[in-house]
């Protein structure tokens, strides 16, 4: 699985496509050029995974969840609800129709890596989230600020 780092801004054309940034493309291990795009369960954005990384994620979910428990099956269904997409010959991505609502009116999108996958945001939603997201330094200190001497 590739480690993906970076944040990129991309213009969206009239057909809803955007050019995938070369800086991100170089980091990805997409042996067959396929991606999986799905709706985030945590935010108003889409998640873009390499096909190989998404396959690994689904395999982990299948190991942890029992398909004979209704709650597990519903969770598995929601977490695997995505579409396979590919870069076209000009390195552009087209967001599938059923997921396009999040970026339909966008003239610009933000691709924000999370290390494991890339979040795809409408620029205005991303900017608003970044200004109203809270005190990140305080949250980081609370969650990560323990030293080994204190533990």
N, C-alpha and C positions, 0 to 999 in steps of 0.2 A: 504494500500500500504506500502510495506517495505521500510525502509531507508537502502540503500546499501552503505557501506563504504569500501574502500580498493583498493589496486593495487596488482595484482598477475601476475607472469610470468609462462607460461605453455609451456612445450615441446609438439610439434605436431608430431604424429606418421606418418608412411608412408601412412596410409589411410586417413590422414587429420583430425584425431580425437585428442582431448586433454582432459586430466583429469580436471574436474571442481574442483577448489580448495575448500577444506572443509571450509576454513574461510569465503568464500562467500556463500557457500551452507547453512551454519547455519543461515545466516541473512535473507534468502529468505522465503517468505510465499507462497510456491508453493504447495497448497493443492493437486493438481493432478500431479505435477511433470512436467508440460508443460511450455515451454518458447516460445517466439516469437522472431525471429531474422530478422532484416531488415537492409538495407543499410542506413547509415547516409546521410542526405541531406547536412550536413555541413563539413564533413571530409572524408578522405579515410579510413573509419573504418566501422564496423558493430555495431549495437546496439542489445543487448540482454535484453529482458524484461521478467518478469514473465507474464504468460498468463493473470492473473487477473489484473495486472497493465496495460497491453496493452489494455485489454478490457475497462478499465476505461478511458484510453486516447482516444480510438476510440469513446466512448460515448460522451466525451467532444467535440471532433471534430464534431460529428454529430449534436450537439446542436448549434455550432457556424457557421457551413457551410451550405449553401443552396444547396441541390442536384440539383436544377433546374437552377443554375448558372454554366456555363461551367468552369470558373476559380476555383470555389469552388469544383466542382466535380473532376477536375484534381488534385487539391491539396489533396483532400481526398483520391483519388486513390493512389497517390504517398506515402502519409504518412501511409497508411494501407497495403502497399505492403510488406508482410513479410511471413515467413514460421514458422509453429509450429514445434518445435523440443523437444526432451525429452532426459534426461540422460539415458544412458544404464545401465546395471546391475553393471558396474564398474565405475559409475559416470563420464563417458566420454560423450562429445558432438561431434557430427559430423556436420560440416557446410554443408548445402545443396549445391548441385552442382552449381546452378545459382549464389550463393553468394560466392563461394569458390575462385573466382579470386583474391579477396583481401588478402587471406591468403594461397593461393595454394602453393607458393614456400617457405612459412615460416617454419622455423625449431622451431621457438618459437613465441608465441603470448603474448600480454599483455592484461590483463583484468583490465580496469580502471573504477572504479565506478563513477557515476555522482550524486549519491544520489537516483535517480529515476530508473535508468537502468545502464547497464554495457556496456562500449564501448569495442569492440574487435578489437585490432590492430595487424598488423604484427609488430614484434619487431623493425625492422630497420626503418620502417615508423614512428613508435611512437618515437623512439630516435631522428630521424631527426626533427620531429615536435616539440619536446621538446627543442631542441637546437636553432631552428630558429623561435620560436613562438612569439618573441617580449618581450617587457618589461612588465611582468605580474604585477609587483608592481605598475607601473605607471597606467596601465589600471584599476587595482583594486581601486587605489586612486581616479581616475577620476569618476568611476562608483559608488563606494561605500563609498567614503571618506567624504560625507556630514554628518555633525552632526546635531542633532535636533535643536541646537542653531542657525545654519547657515541657516536652511530651512525657 
